[in-house]
Amino acid sequence: MNLPLQVTAATDFSRAELDAWFAEFGEDFRGRLPADGLRANMSEGWQLRWRGRELEVQVDADFPFSAARICLVGYTRAQAQPHVEKDGKLCLGAKPVPGNALSSLRIALAEAFQLLSENETRQHDDDFQNDFSLYWLTWASRASLSVKVLPSSSGARKTTLARAMWTESQTFVFPGKNAAKQFWTNLTGTAPESLRATAVISIDPLPAPDRYPDSAADLWALVHSRSQGGTDLLAQLVETDPKEAFVILAGTAPSGREHYAAVRIHRPLDPSGQPVRRRVMRKDIKDTEEPTKTLFERFLVERLATSRLDASSTRLPEGTQQQMLAAKVVIAGCGALGSGVVRLLAQAGVEHIHLVDPEYLGWENIRRHELGARLVGNGKAQALAITIRANLPLIGFVEGYQMTFATFARQHPEILDQADLIVSCTGNWAADASVEHALRQAHRKASVVYGWMEAHALAAHAVLIGNSGPKLSDGFDEHGEFRLPAVAGGRPPPPECGGASTPFGAIELSNAQALVARLAVDALRGIERTPAWRSLLSDSVAFREADAAVARGWVARRGQPGEMGGFFSGDWTFR
């Protein structure tokens, strides 16, 4: 079939124009779709025949500012093709030509015909394995229950028994009891009440959709033909006659990507809607050649939507995960700046964090703090630790200590001995000095990132200091005044701040949080060496609104920032 060549602009296209264009397909044009034949949210449609297959072209009310949908009619799993969804819709990358209906249709159809031609010659068959999880999700037979899998350290290459727990709508599968306890305790604050055995069976190769199991017999045959020892685990699952159990099919695609697919097996229901009794399931199985296989085949199966609990780790930059996983970090100060730094480091993959702060969260904090109103009155460090664990339940260790850093150093010297990095965001000269004292006196290995903001958050600073050489105190006088401030002048703080803080918003704060967190990550990765000093200055509008200016001393040493502010980096030297 050749596409009609004539394409004209059709911003305000009419039915007649599009019908006339489709009519140029000759006998392959099957006519316009009736209104009751349109799919959800579609407003126009046409039928075409292509190499013996029926196609539908449908558009919504936004067309031609939205893409045309092209679907195979009568599509089933037995006819599954790569890049075709369950309802027959072709997954096309073609974008609409805004305002030009005929061009949009022609481009979409050209790509559709190319995809279907390539599928005829099986050019995309590897896609069934490389995107196995997506195809399994497409053909899941039950939508009301989903399974989340946390892979073991062996990944998808090992057949083993795992542990599962489930709620009404979700099942969680873990490699062992300890992983289940850690995750569930982090997420909910309580340990799981019970765990059940679940089979994780490595299969090779991963099946195409037409081989997805519809019955327990299909599942047994698939496991028997594509795994080593997998049927032994299936036998173990049913030897206690469970009312239901789960099987996880695991495999590695040609691309190296691991996939997991869950199947629920369950007893059939009796006329009252209850699972049939054990004696019904086992009736006459001893008279069969393979009693265990016969018993298994009497269960019913459901293919379930499956995803990985650790899927978020794939969004982290490659090469950083192992470094972050091994790092031990102590955060001193969990206020507006520190709480955001904690969140960023945890999300970046740092797995072992101690939080230290003596203060409680107040109502005055909630617009600038990671914690909100429901935690007012709680200790910042402990509440932040609980929140981080709940938001990132796979994190290894986060603990909060409601005390000053000096007290923490006296009571927990072993933690400081093991720490790789301290991040001090206390905003207090004396507290920062206690951090420096604790590390220098004991000659500990950890480096320190000190972070603070100047008035109105117009300037933020992050300084990386080692356990020898230049000290943080080099940059401050005996009264704790910074020797090279970037901000001069500025409105005085309002009375309710007690002179201890100046107004600034969450947006200004976020820049400072990112500055400190980035230096901390670079230090952990060995990208930045001590001593290092990074600063970020706000734009000129922010300075004017605060009645402030860039300090002359700063301009002389670091230069004048542009209208949009500026980033500065250099050594921590003041001579």
MARRO-221479 format. One record per residue (C-alpha): residue in three letters; x, y, z. Coordinates in steps of 0.1 Angstrom, whole numbers, padded with zeros to 4 digits, always signed. Example, Ala and Ser with C-alpha at 12.3 -4.5 7.8 and 13.67 -1.06 7.14 Angstrom:
<pts>
ALA+0123-0045+0078/SER+0137-0011+0071/
</pts>
This chain:
<pts>
MET+0000+0000+0000/ASN+0014+0034-0009/LEU+0004+0065+0010/PRO-0014+0093-0010/LEU+0013+0119-0017/GLN-0008+0151-0016/VAL-0005+0168+0018/THR-0019+0202+0024/ALA-0021+0224+0055/ALA-0054+0216+0073/THR-0056+0235+0106/ASP-0093+0237+0103/PHE-0097+0204+0085/SER-0131+0191+0075/ARG-0144+0156+0075/ALA-0147+0158+0037/GLU-0110+0166+0032/LEU-0098+0137+0054/ASP-0123+0113+0039/ALA-0112+0123+0004/TRP-0075+0117+0014/PHE-0083+0083+0028/ALA-0103+0074-0003/GLU-0071+0076-0023/PHE-0061+0043-0006/GLY-0087+0027-0030/GLU-0102-0006-0019/ASP-0080-0007+0012/PHE-0100+0021+0026/ARG-0129+0005+0045/GLY-0148+0036+0054/ARG-0153+0059+0084/LEU-0158+0043+0118/PRO-0193+0047+0133/ALA-0195+0067+0165/ASP-0201+0036+0186/GLY-0170+0021+0171/LEU-0147+0048+0185/ARG-0124+0041+0214/ALA-0126+0062+0246/ASN-0119+0099+0242/MET-0117+0095+0204/SER-0138+0118+0181/GLU-0130+0106+0145/GLY-0120+0073+0130/TRP-0113+0055+0097/GLN-0108+0019+0088/LEU-0080+0006+0065/ARG-0068-0028+0054/TRP-0031-0035+0052/ARG-0017-0069+0040/GLY-0048-0087+0051/ARG-0049-0070+0085/GLU-0076-0045+0096/LEU-0064-0012+0110/GLU-0082+0016+0127/VAL-0070+0052+0126/GLN-0085+0073+0153/VAL-0080+0109+0165/ASP-0092+0129+0195/ALA-0108+0163+0197/ASP-0073+0179+0201/PHE-0061+0166+0167/PRO-0040+0178+0149/PHE-0024+0191+0180/SER-0023+0155+0193/ALA-0011+0123+0176/ALA-0033+0099+0157/ARG-0038+0065+0172/ILE-0034+0035+0149/CYS-0047+0001+0161/LEU-0048-0035+0149/VAL-0083-0048+0149/GLY-0089-0082+0166/TYR-0055-0083+0182/THR-0049-0111+0207/ARG-0020-0124+0228/ALA-0016-0153+0205/GLN-0008-0128+0177/ALA+0014-0106+0200/GLN+0038-0083+0182/PRO+0066-0061+0196/HIS+0056-0025+0202/VAL+0018-0033+0201/GLU-0003-0028+0233/LYS-0030-0051+0246/ASP-0058-0033+0228/GLY-0039-0034+0195/LYS-0026+0002+0197/LEU+0007+0006+0179/CYS+0034+0022+0200/LEU+0046+0049+0176/GLY+0071+0077+0182/ALA+0056+0099+0155/LYS+0047+0134+0167/PRO+0018+0154+0152/VAL+0026+0183+0129/PRO+0007+0210+0149/GLY-0021+0224+0128/ASN-0016+0201+0098/ALA-0040+0172+0100/LEU-0030+0154+0067/SER+0008+0156+0074/SER+0002+0142+0109/LEU-0018+0113+0095/ARG+0006+0106+0068/ILE+0036+0105+0092/ALA+0018+0083+0117/LEU+0007+0058+0090/ALA+0042+0057+0074/GLU+0057+0047+0108/ALA+0029+0022+0114/PHE+0034+0004+0081/GLN+0072+0003+0087/LEU+0067-0012+0122/LEU+0043-0038+0110/SER+0066-0047+0081/GLU+0096-0051+0105/ASN+0075-0072+0128/GLU+0066-0096+0099/THR+0104-0102+0095/ARG+0108-0105+0133/GLN+0133-0077+0135/HIS+0121-0067+0170/ASP+0116-0101+0186/ASP+0143-0094+0212/ASP+0121-0066+0225/PHE+0098-0092+0241/GLN+0128-0101+0264/ASN+0144-0066+0267/ASP+0111-0051+0277/PHE+0097-0082+0293/SER+0083-0064+0324/LEU+0062-0040+0302/TYR+0048-0068+0281/TRP+0039-0089+0312/LEU+0022-0058+0327/THR+0003-0053+0295/TRP-0010-0089+0296/ALA-0016-0091+0334/SER-0048-0110+0340/ARG-0057-0093+0373/ALA-0054-0055+0379/SER-0065-0053+0415/LEU-0034-0070+0429/SER+0002-0060+0423/VAL+0035-0075+0434/LYS+0066-0056+0444/VAL+0099-0076+0443/LEU+0131-0068+0461/PRO+0158-0089+0442/SER+0185-0107+0462/SER+0222-0100+0457/SER+0222-0130+0432/GLY+0197-0112+0411/ALA+0176-0130+0385/ARG+0201-0158+0379/LYS+0193-0179+0410/THR+0163-0201+0418/THR+0155-0198+0455/LEU+0128-0195+0482/ALA+0120-0159+0492/ARG+0097-0144+0517/ALA+0065-0125+0510/MET+0039-0106+0529/TRP+0007-0091+0514/THR-0020-0066+0520/GLU-0054-0066+0502/SER-0040-0050+0471/GLN-0002-0055+0472/THR+0022-0083+0478/PHE+0058-0076+0488/VAL+0085-0102+0480/PHE+0119-0101+0498/PRO+0150-0122+0496/GLY+0149-0130+0533/LYS+0134-0122+0567/ASN+0159-0095+0575/ALA+0152-0075+0543/ALA+0115-0078+0549/LYS+0118-0066+0585/GLN+0140-0036+0576/PHE+0117-0025+0548/TRP+0084-0029+0566/THR+0097-0013+0598/ASN+0111+0017+0579/LEU+0078+0021+0560/THR+0053+0016+0588/GLY+0072+0017+0621/THR+0063-0019+0629/ALA+0078-0053+0620/PRO+0058-0076+0596/GLU+0035-0099+0614/SER+0040-0129+0592/LEU+0060-0140+0561/ARG+0052-0168+0537/ALA+0074-0188+0515/THR+0075-0177+0478/ALA+0093-0193+0449/VAL+0117-0172+0428/ILE+0125-0192+0398/SER+0152-0182+0372/ILE+0141-0190+0337/ASP+0160-0187+0304/PRO+0150-0174+0280/LEU+0122-0151+0291/PRO+0090-0161+0272/ALA+0071-0141+0246/PRO+0035-0132+0254/ASP+0020-0162+0236/ARG+0038-0184+0262/TYR+0026-0166+0293/PRO+0009-0191+0315/ASP-0029-0192+0315/SER-0031-0223+0337/ALA-0011-0241+0364/ALA-0002-0267+0338/ASP+0012-0240+0315/LEU+0032-0226+0345/TRP+0046-0261+0354/ALA+0056-0267+0317/LEU+0072-0233+0314/VAL+0093-0238+0345/HIS+0101-0274+0336/SER+0115-0264+0302/ARG+0133-0232+0311/SER+0147-0236+0346/GLN+0169-0258+0367/GLY+0152-0272+0397/GLY+0123-0248+0394/THR+0096-0275+0396/ASP+0111-0287+0429/LEU+0102-0253+0443/LEU+0067-0254+0428/ALA+0063-0288+0445/GLN+0074-0273+0479/LEU+0049-0245+0476/VAL+0019-0268+0473/GLU+0029-0296+0496/THR+0012-0278+0525/ASP-0020-0272+0504/PRO-0020-0234+0506/LYS-0051-0215+0497/GLU-0029-0192+0477/ALA+0008-0187+0470/PHE+0030-0167+0447/VAL+0056-0176+0421/ILE+0081-0151+0408/LEU+0096-0158+0374/ALA+0130-0141+0371/GLY+0152-0138+0340/THR+0178-0117+0323/ALA+0172-0101+0289/PRO+0199-0100+0261/SER+0205-0064+0271/GLY+0215-0076+0306/ARG+0184-0061+0323/GLU+0168-0082+0349/HIS+0130-0088+0349/TYR+0106-0103+0374/ALA+0070-0115+0368/ALA+0046-0127+0395/VAL+0020-0154+0392/ARG-0006-0160+0420/ILE-0017-0196+0423/HIS-0049-0203+0443/ARG-0074-0230+0449/PRO-0106-0230+0429/LEU-0137-0217+0446/ASP-0166-0239+0457/PRO-0203-0229+0450/SER-0203-0207+0482/GLY-0173-0187+0470/GLN-0148-0203+0494/PRO-0116-0221+0484/VAL-0123-0258+0479/ARG-0111-0280+0507/ARG-0078-0299+0509/ARG-0094-0333+0503/VAL-0110-0320+0470/MET-0076-0308+0458/ARG-0060-0341+0466/LYS-0087-0364+0455/ASP-0073-0394+0435/ILE-0039-0378+0430/LYS-0021-0409+0443/ASP-0034-0428+0414/THR-0016-0405+0389/GLU+0019-0410+0375/GLU+0031-0376+0390/PRO+0009-0368+0421/THR+0027-0336+0429/LYS+0024-0323+0394/THR-0012-0333+0393/LEU-0019-0315+0425/PHE-0002-0283+0412/GLU-0021-0284+0380/ARG-0054-0282+0400/PHE-0046-0247+0412/LEU-0057-0217+0392/VAL-0033-0190+0382/GLU-0034-0152+0377/ARG-0007-0131+0361/LEU+0000-0101+0382/ALA+0014-0066+0375/THR+0049-0068+0389/SER+0076-0041+0396/ARG+0108-0039+0415/LEU+0110-0023+0449/ASP+0144-0010+0441/ALA+0134+0005+0408/SER+0143+0040+0420/SER+0179+0030+0422/THR+0180+0028+0384/ARG+0173+0065+0383/LEU+0206+0073+0401/PRO+0237+0081+0380/GLU+0258+0051+0372/GLY+0291+0048+0391/THR+0279+0066+0422/GLN+0256+0040+0438/GLN+0283+0017+0454/GLN+0302+0048+0467/MET+0271+0061+0483/LEU+0260+0027+0496/ALA+0293+0023+0516/ALA+0295+0058+0530/LYS+0288+0066+0567/VAL+0277+0102+0572/VAL+0269+0122+0603/ILE+0247+0153+0599/ALA+0250+0180+0626/GLY+0221+0204+0625/CYS+0187+0193+0611/GLY+0171+0227+0607/ALA+0160+0244+0574/LEU+0193+0239+0557/GLY+0203+0206+0572/SER+0170+0188+0568/GLY+0171+0195+0531/VAL+0207+0183+0528/VAL+0197+0151+0546/ARG+0169+0144+0521/LEU+0191+0151+0491/LEU+0219+0128+0504/ALA+0195+0100+0512/GLN+0179+0103+0478/ALA+0214+0103+0462/GLY+0219+0069+0477/VAL+0237+0075+0510/GLU+0226+0045+0531/HIS+0241+0051+0566/ILE+0232+0084+0582/HIS+0233+0097+0618/LEU+0213+0129+0625/VAL+0222+0152+0654/ASP+0201+0182+0666/PRO+0190+0193+0701/GLU+0160+0213+0690/TYR+0123+0206+0685/LEU+0103+0215+0654/GLY+0081+0247+0659/TRP+0053+0263+0639/GLU+0078+0289+0627/ASN+0098+0262+0609/ILE+0073+0245+0587/ARG+0075+0266+0556/ARG+0113+0261+0554/HIS+0118+0227+0569/GLU+0115+0192+0554/LEU+0091+0183+0582/GLY+0055+0197+0582/ALA+0029+0207+0607/ARG+0020+0171+0618/LEU+0054+0168+0634/VAL+0055+0201+0653/GLY+0066+0195+0688/ASN+0088+0165+0679/GLY+0126+0165+0680/LYS+0139+0175+0646/ALA+0166+0148+0643/GLN+0144+0119+0654/ALA+0114+0130+0634/LEU+0135+0135+0603/ALA+0150+0101+0607/ILE+0116+0085+0609/THR+0104+0105+0579/ILE+0134+0096+0558/ARG+0130+0059+0566/ALA+0093+0059+0557/ASN+0099+0078+0524/LEU+0129+0056+0515/PRO+0121+0023+0532/LEU+0150+0005+0515/ILE+0176+0028+0531/GLY+0200+0010+0553/PHE+0203+0030+0585/VAL+0190+0065+0596/GLU+0190+0074+0632/GLY+0183+0106+0650/TYR+0199+0119+0683/GLN+0183+0148+0702/MET+0214+0164+0716/THR+0242+0188+0708/PHE+0270+0176+0686/ALA+0295+0181+0716/THR+0273+0157+0736/PHE+0270+0133+0707/ALA+0308+0133+0703/ARG+0313+0124+0740/GLN+0285+0097+0741/HIS+0291+0081+0707/PRO+0328+0084+0698/GLU+0327+0051+0680/ILE+0303+0065+0654/LEU+0327+0094+0647/ASP+0356+0070+0645/GLN+0338+0051+0617/ALA+0323+0081+0598/ASP+0336+0090+0563/LEU+0321+0125+0563/ILE+0305+0150+0587/VAL+0281+0176+0573/SER+0276+0205+0597/CYS+0247+0228+0590/THR+0242+0241+0625/GLY+0243+0278+0615/ASN+0260+0284+0648/TRP+0297+0293+0651/ALA+0302+0276+0685/ALA+0285+0244+0673/ASP+0306+0243+0642/ALA+0337+0248+0664/SER+0327+0218+0685/VAL+0326+0197+0653/GLU+0361+0208+0644/HIS+0373+0202+0679/ALA+0359+0166+0680/LEU+0376+0156+0648/ARG+0409+0173+0652/GLN+0415+0163+0688/ALA+0410+0126+0681/HIS+0427+0127+0646/ARG+0396+0110+0631/LYS+0396+0101+0594/ALA+0364+0120+0584/SER+0364+0152+0565/VAL+0337+0179+0572/VAL+0315+0199+0549/TYR+0304+0231+0567/GLY+0273+0248+0552/TRP+0257+0281+0562/MET+0238+0310+0547/GLU+0243+0347+0551/ALA+0214+0372+0558/HIS+0182+0366+0538/ALA+0199+0336+0522/LEU+0215+0360+0497/ALA+0247+0340+0499/ALA+0253+0303+0507/HIS+0286+0287+0515/ALA+0299+0252+0516/VAL+0334+0244+0528/LEU+0352+0211+0527/ILE+0378+0208+0555/GLY+0401+0178+0562/ASN+0414+0165+0595/SER+0446+0183+0590/GLY+0458+0215+0573/PRO+0435+0245+0570/LYS+0407+0248+0596/LEU+0372+0262+0595/SER+0382+0287+0622/ASP+0407+0302+0598/GLY+0378+0320+0581/PHE+0363+0335+0613/ASP+0375+0359+0639/GLU+0375+0352+0677/HIS+0339+0364+0679/GLY+0327+0340+0651/GLU+0324+0367+0625/PHE+0331+0356+0589/ARG+0362+0372+0575/LEU+0349+0375+0539/PRO+0311+0380+0539/ALA+0294+0383+0505/VAL+0265+0404+0518/ALA+0267+0440+0531/GLY+0238+0458+0548/GLY+0203+0443+0546/ARG+0171+0448+0565/PRO+0173+0438+0602/PRO+0155+0407+0613/PRO+0119+0410+0625/PRO+0113+0410+0663/GLU+0099+0375+0664/CYS+0131+0361+0651/GLY+0149+0373+0682/GLY+0177+0386+0660/ALA+0188+0350+0653/SER+0174+0346+0618/THR+0163+0367+0588/PRO+0134+0360+0565/PHE+0139+0339+0534/GLY+0119+0315+0515/ALA+0120+0279+0505/ILE+0132+0287+0469/GLU+0163+0306+0482/LEU+0168+0278+0507/SER+0168+0251+0480/ASN+0198+0266+0463/ALA+0218+0264+0495/GLN+0207+0229+0502/ALA+0218+0218+0467/LEU+0252+0236+0471/VAL+0260+0218+0504/ALA+0247+0184+0493/ARG+0266+0185+0460/LEU+0299+0193+0478/ALA+0292+0164+0502/VAL+0286+0139+0474/ASP+0317+0151+0455/ALA+0337+0146+0487/LEU+0324+0111+0492/ARG+0332+0103+0455/GLY+0367+0117+0458/ILE+0359+0143+0431/GLU+0367+0172+0454/ARG+0397+0174+0477/THR+0402+0194+0509/PRO+0402+0223+0514/ALA+0375+0235+0490/TRP+0351+0264+0492/ARG+0320+0269+0471/SER+0296+0298+0473/LEU+0264+0308+0456/LEU+0251+0344+0455/SER+0215+0354+0447/ASP+0204+0376+0418/SER+0205+0414+0420/VAL+0167+0416+0425/ALA+0170+0396+0457/PHE+0197+0419+0470/ARG+0177+0450+0462/GLU+0146+0436+0479/ALA+0166+0429+0510/ASP+0182+0464+0509/ALA+0216+0447+0507/ALA+0246+0448+0484/VAL+0275+0426+0475/ALA+0303+0434+0500/ARG+0333+0453+0487/GLY+0357+0428+0502/TRP+0340+0400+0484/VAL+0341+0418+0451/ALA+0378+0425+0456/ARG+0386+0388+0463/ARG+0360+0369+0443/GLY+0347+0393+0417/GLN+0313+0409+0411/PRO+0285+0385+0404/GLY+0262+0390+0374/GLU+0226+0402+0374/MET+0215+0366+0380/GLY+0239+0360+0408/GLY+0269+0337+0405/PHE+0287+0305+0416/PHE+0322+0309+0431/SER+0348+0282+0440/GLY+0383+0283+0454/ASP+0406+0274+0483/TRP+0398+0282+0519/THR+0425+0308+0524/PHE+0425+0342+0540/ARG+0460+0356+0538/
</pts>
